[in-house]
Every structure is written in C-alpha cells, then in structure tokens.
Amino acid sequence: MSPAIAVRIDKFDEVLRRAQTHWNAGEIDEAEGCCREVLAAWPGHADALHLQGMIADARGDIDLAIECLYDASLSSYSPAIYSSNLAELYRRKGLFVEAQRAARRAVATDPNLAPAWNNLGLVLQDAGQLEESRICLERVVALRPRWAEGHHNLGNVLSQLGLVHLAAWRHLIALTLNRDFPNEQRNRAHQQHARARGDEFAPACTDAQRGTRLTDRYVRRDAEADMAQYRYMAALEALDPLQVFPS
C-alpha cells in the first residue's frame, strides 16, 4: 500500500469517527455530511454506507436505507450487524424473503450476535414460522439473558403458539428487567398474566427455568407463591434482576 493511500484511509477513519460521534449525539446533518465526504472519495465504503443507511432510516426514507445497507453488507468483511440491520428494514418493508435471507446471513457470519438472532426470530414470526422463531428467540435469551426485549419477543411467540404460561413467565422477566417498557408492552404482558392458570403454572415454570438455567436464587419462594396465586405484580416486586442475571 502506498503512503498516499494509507493517509487517505486514515483520514476516512477519522471522518467516520466524527460521523459516529455526531450520530450518537443526534446531530444527523453533521453525521450525514461526514458520510458524504467519505463516499465521495470511496463510494463503496461499507462503514460509511451503513451509517448513511441508518441516517436515511431516521429521516423516514426506508428505500434509501435499504439500498445503502444492502451495499454495505455486500463485502465479505462487513460485520454481521450490517446484514442484521438490513433484515430488520426488509421486515418493516414487508419483504420477508429478503429479510430472512439477510438475517440468516447475519447469524451465519456471527452466531453469537443476539440482535441478529432476534431479527431472524421476528422475521420468522411475521412469516408464520413460529416454531423456528421460538428456537431463534430462545437463542437470544441464552446469549443475552438480561435483555428485556429478547424475553418479551419470545413471550409473544410463545403466546402465539398457545403456550400461555411460558409466555406469561417471559413477559414477567421482561418487566422485571425493564420497568420502563412502553405502556402497550406492559399492558400486553399484564393481559398475558391474567390468562394464566395457577394449577398449570408450576410445570411451565419448571420448563422456563430449565430453558434459562435458572438457579435457586432466581426466584425466591415468596415470588413463586405469588405466581401460583395469580399475584403476578407481587411476584414482579419480589424479583431482583440484578441477582437474576449476573453482569
């Protein structure tokens, strides 16, 4: 590599760092200006294309966002998150075949990337492939057991599969980990809890514990007793997510 090319690459890295700083600060115009500076000199720069796509999505231009993220994910060196984010855009656009293809590419590139498994699970859920969606979302909570959204999404799929008690358990975990869930998600979880039956909850709870490798300290006896009597919010108060899921 010639010194001139090396200098240009170093400059691109510096400009992209500025772009990311602007993006994180919510300064979209400034971030976009940095991306355009890089792309003017190197139209196929994957990192700049990806951020440009995220900016386009923030502006409400999903078609441009898809175009940018598609180009960004073409390189074999592109991180898996680029394909994962592309999959989510395709899903929101209703292009489920393309979304599933991008999501599968993401998990194949990085099998330990929880957001990629989450996006694949959501795509499969929307496509009606619920059992495979469940497998993907169970992988999510295994990889990131403290991620409330993963538990919530798994609960939604379990509910669609008719596994009401396992769904209630997952939604309870999600609420425990994130007390600031939007009202819509909280209401959905509360409705799910109300549907559960105490006489069937115990074996379902055992199954949920087995699936997440819960320890004795995960649920104190008073929380289990509250759940058996349908007192889900009391059980929620008894749970401590800082002990439930070690950092």
C-alpha positions, 0 to 999 in steps of 0.5 A: 500500500502506498503512503498516499493511500494509507493517509487517505484511509486514515483520514476516512477513519477519522471522518467516520469517527466524527460521523459516529460521534455526531450520530450518537449525539443526534446531530444527523446533518453533521453525521450525514455530511461526514458520510458524504465526504467519505463516499465521495472519495470511496463510494463503496465504503461499507462503514460509511454506507451503513451509517448513511443507511441508518441516517436515511432510516431516521429521516423516514426514507426506508428505500434509501436505507435499504439500498445503502445497507444492502451495499454495505453488507455486500463485502465479505468483511462487513460485520454481521450487524450490517446484514442484521440491520438490513433484515430488520428494514426488509421486515418493516418493508414487508419483504420477508424473503429478503429479510430472512435471507439477510438475517440468516446471513447475519447469524451465519457470519456471527452466531453469537450476535443476539440482535441478529438472532432476534431479527431472524426470530421476528422475521420468522414470526411475521412469516408464520414460522413460529416454531423456528422463531421460538428456537431463534428467540430462545437463542437470544435469551441464552446469549443475552439473558438480561435483555428485556426485549429478547424475553418479551419477543419470545413471550409473544411467540410463545403466546402465539403458539398457545403456550400461555404460561411460558409466555406469561413467565417471559413477559414477567422477566421482561418487566422485571428487567425493564420497568420502563417498557412502553405502556402497550408492552406492559399492558400486553404482558399484564393481559398475558398474566391474567390468562394464566392458570395457577394449577398449570403454572408450576410445570411451565415454570419448571420448563422456563427455568430449565430453558434459562438455567435458572438457579435457586436464587432466581426466584425466591419462594415468596415470588413463586407463591405469588405466581401460583396465586395469580399475584403476578405484580407481587411476584414482579416486586419480589424479583431482583434482576440484578441477582437474576442475571449476573453482569 
